[in-house]
């Protein structure tokens, strides 16, 4: 319902419902694919003002097709963001690395490094986190780069993958969606994703 405030006519929509292709989790698990955790963090502080922290588990296949396995967003503190990443790493153990947007968020990096050390001391697996500290393109340009994948049928959504419907709501209302955190996180697959070796 949050997107209805910024409607986009279906005929002029840049991401079209008819271009959304679906597969099941079982079908996705059988496709050779490198998986990545994509995170657009936003701190939810004591004053309550923030965007959503967005999480996408995305994959890239041998044909460079892209696959949105799982989507989630919520207003979270940094420790909660890290804990959600750890939870998703358990659900998707083949995640190769976490791509975290970290422009102007030195405190997030410091907190995450501390929590990684605590995790290792507890005998748990280290999260392989890459902090992205620069952007050469605008947010709209990054998101718009996904469009050709949808148009040629090389973008898939896993049915029932968390809040995939929220991701689709943002895409269908691009660039007028009230919130764009999730689709911006999803666009990270084009920067970090690599196809698996054949």
Secondary structure, 3 states (H helix, E strand, C coil): CCCHHHCCCCCCCCCCHHHCEEECHHHHHCCCEEEEEEEECCECCCCCCCCCEEEEEEEEECCCCEEEEEEEEECECHHHHHHHHHHHHHHCCCEEEEEEECCCCHHHHHHHHHHHHHHHHCCCCCCCEEEECCCCCCHHHHHHCCHHHHHCCCEEEECCCECHHHHHHHHHCCCCCCCCHHHHHHHCHHHHCCCCCC
